[in-house]
């Protein structure tokens, strides 16, 4: 099974209207720092600038989105288990400035053998295209020192972060093989989606609550996905849940669907 590790990376190139991300074999650039002295052993904070991650030339070409020297950071949770399988990755987009994992989700990352990573300073006040770039750079930063399978990279987000996650999933369907949209989602625009056919082969969970003010919109977008041919989609309406993150059992159910273990 293919993996991303210290010999594998992601090249990020600007396109006419969006960023085009492709998986490629290339040496990663040095410069990613691990600042985790105050964190648990299973948690890390990755820090790097765009220039360190993708090279000064590429970073300069993306300077209208991110300053090449801007310090970026990501919160990481490494799964704790006895599995010998290479873990997958869950890239999370938070609506808030902090990317730390919800404590309830740690056991789910453990049982599903997933690395969690989320950018800091990437909340709803940040321009969408910048949040998207920070989310894709998360994979590059993680690959510096951690192996993971490229066949199991999922994206998720809550509220406004869910909307960004839905754009990432539709823009980069060959990178993200599944997505969980939590209380927030947008439908894709075909002119911005490089491969609709590939997108329709992926798996999607639309997670909302019976008391979530975004429930109707989430259900409507779910139906649009089905109508468009994204038949591997699942709608989860949690009884009594408001506009909030799901608990561990609900997240686990969503991940089982992405893994194909549950229909």
C-alpha positions as CSV (number, residue, x, y, z in Angstrom):
1,X,0.0,0.0,0.0
2,X,1.4,3.4,-0.9
3,X,2.6,5.6,1.9
4,X,3.8,9.2,2.4
5,X,7.0,9.4,4.4
6,X,10.2,11.3,4.4
7,X,10.8,10.4,0.8
8,X,7.3,11.5,-0.4
9,X,5.6,14.8,-0.6
10,X,2.9,17.0,-2.0
11,X,3.7,19.6,-4.7
12,X,1.4,22.6,-4.6
13,X,1.0,24.7,-7.8
14,X,-1.3,27.6,-8.5
15,X,-4.0,27.1,-11.1
16,X,-6.1,29.7,-12.9
17,X,-8.8,29.7,-10.3
18,X,-7.6,27.4,-7.6
19,X,-4.7,25.6,-6.2
20,X,-3.9,22.3,-7.9
21,X,-2.5,19.7,-5.5
22,X,-0.9,16.5,-6.8
23,X,0.8,13.6,-5.0
24,X,4.4,13.1,-6.2
25,X,7.6,11.4,-5.1
26,X,10.0,14.1,-4.1
27,X,12.4,14.9,-1.2
28,X,10.8,17.0,1.4
29,X,12.5,20.2,2.4
30,X,14.1,20.6,5.8
31,X,12.8,23.1,8.3
32,X,9.8,21.6,10.0
33,X,10.2,22.0,13.7
34,X,8.4,20.0,16.4
35,X,7.4,22.2,19.3
36,X,5.8,19.7,21.7
37,X,7.6,19.9,25.0
38,X,4.4,21.0,26.7
39,X,2.2,18.5,25.0
40,X,1.4,14.9,25.7
41,X,3.6,12.2,24.2
42,X,0.9,11.4,21.6
43,X,0.5,15.0,20.6
44,X,2.8,17.3,18.6
45,X,2.8,20.8,17.2
46,X,4.4,21.1,13.8
47,X,5.8,24.5,12.8
48,X,7.1,25.7,9.5
49,X,6.9,28.5,6.9
50,X,5.5,28.0,3.4
51,X,9.0,28.6,2.1
52,X,10.4,25.7,4.2
53,X,7.6,23.4,3.1
54,X,7.4,23.9,-0.6
55,X,10.5,25.9,-1.4
56,X,11.0,29.7,-1.7
57,X,10.1,29.8,-5.4
58,X,6.8,28.0,-5.1
59,X,6.0,29.9,-1.9
60,X,6.6,33.2,-3.7
61,X,4.2,32.2,-6.4
62,X,1.6,31.7,-3.7
63,X,2.5,34.9,-1.9
64,X,-0.8,36.5,-2.6
65,X,-2.4,33.9,-0.3
66,X,0.4,33.2,2.2
67,X,3.5,35.1,2.9
68,X,6.5,32.8,2.2
69,X,7.9,33.6,5.6
70,X,4.7,33.4,7.6
71,X,5.0,31.0,10.6
72,X,2.4,28.3,10.4
73,X,1.5,25.6,12.9
74,X,-0.6,22.5,13.1
75,X,-1.8,20.4,16.0
76,X,-1.2,16.7,15.7
77,X,-2.6,13.7,17.5
78,X,-0.8,10.3,16.9
79,X,-3.0,7.2,17.4
80,X,-2.1,5.0,20.3
81,X,-2.6,1.3,19.4
82,X,-0.8,-1.9,18.6
83,X,-1.6,-1.9,14.9
84,X,1.2,-2.7,12.5
85,X,-0.7,-1.1,9.7
86,X,0.3,2.3,8.4
87,X,-2.1,4.9,9.7
88,X,-4.3,7.1,7.7
89,X,-4.9,10.8,8.2
90,X,-7.8,13.0,9.2
91,X,-7.2,16.6,8.2
92,X,-9.6,18.7,10.3
93,X,-10.6,22.3,9.6
94,X,-11.7,24.2,12.7
95,X,-14.0,27.2,12.8
96,X,-11.9,28.5,15.6
97,X,-8.3,29.7,15.8
98,X,-7.1,26.6,17.7
99,X,-6.7,23.3,16.0
100,X,-6.4,21.0,19.0
101,X,-8.3,17.7,18.9
102,X,-11.5,17.4,20.9
103,X,-10.4,15.1,23.8
104,X,-13.4,12.8,23.1
105,X,-12.0,12.0,19.6
106,X,-8.7,10.7,20.7
107,X,-9.9,7.2,21.4
108,X,-11.6,7.2,18.0
109,X,-8.3,8.1,16.3
110,X,-6.7,5.2,18.3
111,X,-9.3,2.6,17.3
112,X,-9.4,3.7,13.6
113,X,-5.6,4.1,13.3
114,X,-5.8,7.7,12.1
115,X,-3.4,10.6,12.6
116,X,-5.3,13.8,13.4
117,X,-3.9,17.1,12.1
118,X,-5.4,20.6,12.1
119,X,-4.0,24.1,11.4
120,X,-3.9,26.7,14.1
121,X,-5.0,30.3,13.2
122,X,-7.2,29.0,10.5
123,X,-10.7,29.8,11.8
124,X,-13.7,31.4,10.1
125,X,-12.1,34.9,10.1
126,X,-9.4,33.6,7.7
127,X,-10.0,33.8,3.9
128,X,-11.2,30.4,2.6
129,X,-8.3,30.0,0.1
130,X,-5.8,30.5,2.8
131,X,-7.5,27.9,5.0
132,X,-7.5,25.5,2.1
133,X,-3.8,26.0,1.5
134,X,-3.0,25.5,5.2
135,X,-5.0,22.3,5.2
136,X,-3.1,20.9,2.2
137,X,0.2,22.0,3.6
138,X,-0.7,20.0,6.7
139,X,-0.1,16.8,4.7
140,X,3.3,18.0,3.5
141,X,4.3,19.0,7.1
142,X,3.2,15.7,8.5
143,X,5.0,13.7,5.9
144,X,8.3,15.2,7.1
145,X,8.6,12.6,9.9
146,X,5.5,10.4,9.9
147,X,4.5,7.6,7.5
148,X,0.9,7.3,6.5
149,X,-1.1,5.7,3.7
150,X,-2.1,8.0,0.8
151,X,-5.2,5.8,0.2
152,X,-6.8,6.8,3.4
153,X,-6.6,10.6,3.8
154,X,-9.9,12.1,5.0
155,X,-10.9,15.7,5.5
156,X,-13.4,17.0,8.0
157,X,-14.5,20.3,9.5
158,X,-17.2,21.8,11.8
159,X,-19.6,24.6,10.8
160,X,-17.6,27.1,8.6
161,X,-14.8,24.5,8.7
162,X,-17.1,22.0,7.3
163,X,-17.8,24.3,4.4
164,X,-14.0,24.6,3.8
165,X,-13.7,20.8,4.1
166,X,-16.4,20.3,1.4
167,X,-14.4,22.6,-0.9
168,X,-11.2,20.7,-0.3
169,X,-12.9,17.3,-0.9
170,X,-14.3,18.5,-4.2
171,X,-11.2,20.4,-5.4
172,X,-8.9,17.6,-4.6
173,X,-10.8,14.3,-4.9
174,X,-7.6,12.4,-5.7
175,X,-6.1,13.5,-2.4
176,X,-9.0,13.2,0.0
177,X,-10.8,9.8,-0.4
178,X,-13.5,10.6,2.1
179,X,-15.0,13.5,4.0
180,X,-17.1,14.2,7.1
181,X,-19.1,17.5,6.9
182,X,-20.2,18.5,10.5
183,X,-23.0,21.1,10.7
184,X,-21.8,22.9,7.6
185,X,-21.3,22.0,3.9
186,X,-21.4,23.6,0.4
187,X,-22.1,21.9,-2.9
188,X,-19.3,21.8,-5.4
189,X,-18.9,24.0,-8.4
190,X,-18.1,21.9,-11.5
191,X,-15.8,24.5,-13.0
192,X,-13.6,24.4,-9.9
193,X,-13.6,20.6,-9.6
194,X,-10.9,19.0,-11.6
195,X,-12.4,15.5,-11.7
196,X,-16.1,15.1,-10.9
197,X,-16.0,11.5,-12.0
198,X,-13.3,10.8,-9.4
199,X,-15.2,12.8,-6.8
200,X,-18.3,10.7,-7.2
201,X,-16.3,7.5,-6.3
202,X,-15.4,8.9,-2.9
203,X,-17.4,8.5,0.3
204,X,-19.0,11.3,2.3
205,X,-20.8,11.7,5.6
206,X,-23.2,14.6,6.3
207,X,-23.4,14.9,10.1
208,X,-25.9,17.2,11.8
209,X,-28.2,17.3,14.8
210,X,-31.9,17.4,15.1
211,X,-31.6,20.8,16.8
212,X,-28.8,22.2,14.5
213,X,-29.8,25.4,12.8
214,X,-27.9,24.1,9.7
215,X,-29.8,20.8,9.6
216,X,-32.1,21.6,6.7
217,X,-29.2,23.0,4.6
218,X,-27.1,19.9,5.4
219,X,-29.9,17.6,4.4
220,X,-30.5,19.5,1.2
221,X,-26.8,19.4,0.1
222,X,-26.8,15.6,1.0
223,X,-29.7,15.1,-1.5
224,X,-27.8,17.2,-4.1
225,X,-24.8,14.9,-3.7
226,X,-27.0,11.8,-4.2
227,X,-28.7,13.4,-7.3
228,X,-25.3,14.2,-8.8
229,X,-24.2,10.6,-8.5
230,X,-22.3,10.6,-5.2
231,X,-24.2,7.5,-4.0
232,X,-21.6,6.6,-1.4
233,X,-23.0,9.3,0.9
234,X,-24.5,9.0,4.4
235,X,-26.7,11.5,6.3
236,X,-26.4,11.3,10.1
237,X,-29.0,13.4,12.1
238,X,-28.1,13.0,15.8
239,X,-31.2,13.2,18.0
240,X,-31.0,16.2,20.4
241,X,-27.7,17.5,19.0
242,X,-27.4,21.2,18.4
243,X,-24.7,23.1,16.4
244,X,-21.8,21.2,18.0
245,X,-19.2,18.5,17.5
246,X,-20.3,14.9,17.6
247,X,-19.2,12.6,20.4
248,X,-16.8,9.7,20.1
249,X,-19.5,7.1,19.1
250,X,-21.0,9.3,16.4
251,X,-17.6,10.1,14.9
252,X,-16.7,6.4,15.0
253,X,-19.9,5.6,13.0
254,X,-19.0,8.2,10.4
255,X,-15.5,6.8,10.1
256,X,-16.7,3.3,9.7
257,X,-18.7,4.5,6.7
258,X,-15.7,6.2,5.2
259,X,-13.7,3.0,5.7
260,X,-16.4,1.0,3.9
261,X,-17.1,-1.0,7.0
262,X,-20.7,0.3,7.3
263,X,-23.3,1.1,4.6
